[in-house]
Amino acid sequence: MASDELASWLRLLLTPGVGNASARKLLATFGLPEAVFRQSPPALRAVVGPQAALALLTPPDNLDAAVARLQTWLAEAPNRHVLTLGDARYPPELLQMADPPLVLYVVGQLDALQHPRRLAIVGSRNPTPQGEANARQFACALGEAGVCVVSGLALGVDGAAHEGALDADAPTIAVVGTGLDRVYPKRHLSLAHRIVARGALVSEYALGTPPLPANFPQRNRIIAGLSQGTLVVEAAVQSGSLITARLAAEQGREVFAIPGSIHAPQARGCHALIRQGAKLVESAQDILEDLRLTEAPAHTGTADVFTDNGTNPPTAPDPLLSAMGFDPVSLDALQARTGLSTAHLQARLLELELQGDVGRLPGGLLQRIGRS
């Protein structure tokens, strides 16, 4: 983006009294920001009123410093980007929102923002151990199925969801509530670097923006807007995750929720969503089938795991692995699905473990079924 164009966008964003709604009115009326600042005072007043029109006539005091800071940041790495509403690379799904961000700052792989399959996974910052495990397992299973997981980099469910996607070597998008020159929470610094390598960090907030409490509910609309659906893993009744779910529903996207114990406070938000019409899910397959994502994606960016450099014909998947599906499964369920005897099933599971293919089994299962 040219320096003058970048400066015009920043000037529009930084002008006191001109928020997103007023800025969109100006852009809809006059075109690009450069055209906005060429307008006469009466023309501006007719669109945004006298106070905002007056503010638009004078560049903000911090404009030059903000432009220089952003240009330096962009020049420091080739995977740093600024996308405006007028940019062809701007995610088209966000344009359908009532309040799309004027500017997106991105670090990482821009292809992730155009991924054909995106699902948000959100939930409590203080999940139960089972909730955290569910987030990771669902994200891993969805990633293996070619889905890009979108979340918010927060502690708890968000972090587990990003990690699960990365475990599957799948792309993941983290929408954050700070400027991209900092990572919040700090303990997710290493995770943020892993996300950048495989997916993207996204923010609508200018460089230097601290983790203000009001920013996080606001960023949730972007998480919902980027995704074809939203899965809530665990959430209290008063939870930012429920804001994301509501925004997803308002945008016509599917909302999914994992049920939990009636005695667990972290499950009450999910139960409330289910009562309001969210779809109860027990496995990643439920989501894939509901969103009609069970067919293989046209292009995932990774090699076909069933071929050897394209020279050998595909081999049939192991029937036991097919019976296991994407989620942790009990021995009783496997016996019911396969019809194998306990002894035969034990032997096959031990064989698969030696091959490294039992990641979908719950921890300790092999010991409980008689492994020495």
Secondary structure, 3 states (H helix, E strand, C coil): CCHHHHHHHHHHHHCCCCCHHHHHHHHHHHCCHHHHCCCCHHHHHHHHCHHHHHHHCCCCCCHHHHHHHHHHHHHCCCCEEEEECCCCCCCHHHHCCCCCCCEEEEEECHHHHHCCCEEEEECCCCCCHHHHHHHHHHHHHHHHCCCEEEECCCCCHHHHHHHHHHHCCCCEEEECCCCCCCCCCHHHHHHHHHHHHHCEEEECCCCCCCCCCCHHHHHHHHHHHCCCEEEECCCCCCCHHHHHHHHHHHCCCEEEECCCCCCCHHHHHHHHHHHCCCEECCCHHHHHHHCCCCCCCCCCCCCCCCCCCCCCCCCCCCHHHHHHCCCCCCHHHHHHHHCCCHHHHHHHHHHHHHCCCCCCCCCCHHHHCCCC
